Amino acid sequence: MSLGSIPLSLKTIRNYAFDILWAYSLTVAMLCVEVPFFRSSQCFALFMVTLEVIMEMLQLMPDIYGTFDAIDIVVESITSILVIKILYVKERAYEKE
């Protein structure tokens, strides 16, 4: 399937690659902050998803430049949850050694 001359899968990657990178960098940056609340991966995932929803909802305000997209919330949430799971599993494996 294609859209014009660009394959649909490539167009999807191009549209959401920046959201994935943004969510990844925000998640890793927040992990650098030493907060006891973040020691639980579930609490940290909930915090990150909430933060991403708030950031996306702010784009609905008329004074803030941005384009609201519900799929952005889904993409960013999945990215953050995957990063958290990978890092927490890796940390637990490191602690066992």
C-alpha positions as MATLAB code, in Angstrom:
seq = 'MSLGSIPLSLKTIRNYAFDILWAYSLTVAMLCVEVPFFRSSQCFALFMVTLEVIMEMLQLMPDIYGTFDAIDIVVESITSILVIKILYVKERAYEKE';
ca = [
       0.000    0.000    0.000;
       1.284    3.470   -0.744;
       0.366    7.117   -0.381;
       1.537    8.896   -3.474;
       5.091    7.779   -4.061;
       5.839    7.022   -0.376;
       4.935    3.573    1.034;
       2.391    3.789    3.856;
       4.686    2.073    6.392;
       7.481    4.551    5.681;
       5.086    7.485    5.988;
       3.849    6.153    9.344;
       7.399    5.807   10.627;
       8.238    9.306    9.440;
       5.146   10.768   11.129;
       5.708    9.124   14.503;
       9.492    8.804   14.713;
       9.776   12.190   16.413;
       7.121   11.223   18.974;
       8.997    8.012   19.720;
      12.283    9.888   20.135;
      10.635   12.548   22.289;
       9.014    9.969   24.592;
      12.267    7.992   24.824;
      14.353   11.035   25.734;
      11.788   12.302   28.247;
      11.569    8.891   29.915;
      15.337    8.512   30.182;
      15.702   12.092   31.442;
      13.093   11.474   34.135;
      14.949    8.316   35.183;
      17.981   10.505   35.898;
      15.971   12.289   38.597;
      16.398   10.408   41.870;
      12.834   10.194   43.196;
      11.847    7.266   45.458;
       8.435    7.174   43.725;
      10.174    6.069   40.506;
      11.611    2.895   42.066;
       8.426    1.053   41.164;
       8.155    0.566   37.412;
       4.347    0.676   37.564;
       4.325    4.033   39.390;
       6.871    5.447   36.991;
       4.921    4.206   33.948;
       1.734    5.763   35.332;
       3.542    9.050   35.925;
       5.004    9.103   32.407;
       1.705    8.275   30.685;
      -0.046   10.978   32.735;
       2.659   13.503   31.842;
       2.411   12.648   28.152;
      -1.387   12.986   28.185;
      -1.104   16.392   29.882;
       1.537   17.557   27.402;
      -0.629   16.506   24.462;
      -3.806   17.995   25.965;
      -2.049   21.339   26.395;
      -1.980   21.523   22.606;
      -5.772   21.903   22.665;
      -5.413   25.300   24.342;
      -5.717   28.182   21.873;
      -2.657   30.039   23.211;
      -0.284   27.102   22.755;
       0.983   26.217   19.306;
       0.587   22.550   18.542;
      -1.539   19.980   16.839;
      -3.410   17.594   19.107;
      -3.332   13.985   17.976;
      -4.717   11.134   20.071;
      -2.457    8.645   18.287;
       0.532   10.629   19.607;
      -0.591    9.786   23.137;
      -0.751    6.097   22.273;
       2.646    6.090   20.523;
       4.351    8.039   23.320;
       2.776    5.877   26.038;
       3.822    2.628   24.370;
       7.349    3.967   23.894;
       7.668    5.057   27.523;
       6.296    1.792   28.868;
       8.676   -0.226   26.689;
      11.668    1.871   27.764;
      10.717    1.529   31.429;
      10.243   -2.226   31.161;
      13.531   -2.713   29.317;
      15.514   -0.576   31.769;
      13.934   -2.066   34.885;
      14.425   -5.648   33.635;
      18.020   -4.845   32.730;
      18.577   -3.275   36.182;
      17.158   -6.341   37.943;
      19.362   -8.646   35.873;
      22.395   -6.499   36.718;
      21.573   -6.615   40.450;
      21.369  -10.432   40.391;
      24.919  -10.762   39.039;
];
